[in-house]
Amino acid sequence: MILRERPGVDARRIGQLAHNEPVVVHDDPERARALAGRYDEWLYVEAPGGQRGWVAAWYVAMAPT
């Protein structure tokens, strides 16, 4: 999954996440769950190394809590 500096496929790439790499979503949990898996939506996340950026929500699956 590609980490971008802002939401949008034309935004600059700032990182690359491994397949199934867990991230922390910095958004309202209910809103994030509603957006996960939806095309043309974006989530602001933090990677395990601390880097923050935007990922395409259509590539995100929420882990059960």
Secondary structure, 3 states (H helix, E strand, C coil): CEEECCCCCCCCEEEECCCCCCCEECCCHHHHHHHCCCCCCEEEEECCCCCEEEEEHHHCCCCCC
